[in-house]
Structure formats: structure tokens, C-alpha cells
């Protein structure tokens, strides 16, 4: 069974709110569509740099994109 990381995120909701596909988002932040999908599904925790790129792209605080979940 795949491991879910303890950090949850709102990437999918923010991506859809901004009208982006996974491919478009990946291109905008320098990762692949597959990486975006893995982040959205909590199968991958992105680097700190990627996390900040997401927050900047969505024009929001990083805490609005990522948060700790138990």
C-alpha cells in the first residue's frame, strides 16, 4: 500500500480554481505532470523550493497550500 505523507495540501483545489491542468501547473513550477499528480494524491512531498513556487504561483501563503495532518 502506498505511503501517505503527513503533510496534506490544497494543490488540486487551487489548481482547479486557477483553471490549470496538471501539465500546465507542472510546467509553471518546473516539475512533470506526474509529480503534480503525486503531490495532489499525497504520494509525494515536494521540495521546499517547489512548495514555495506553488504558493507564489497561487499568490497565497504557503500555509494555505500545505498543512500538517495526522
Secondary structure, 3 states (H helix, E strand, C coil): CCCCCCEEECHHHHHHHCCCCHHHHHHHHCCCHHHHHHHHCCCCCCCHHHHHHHHHHCCCCHHHHEEECC
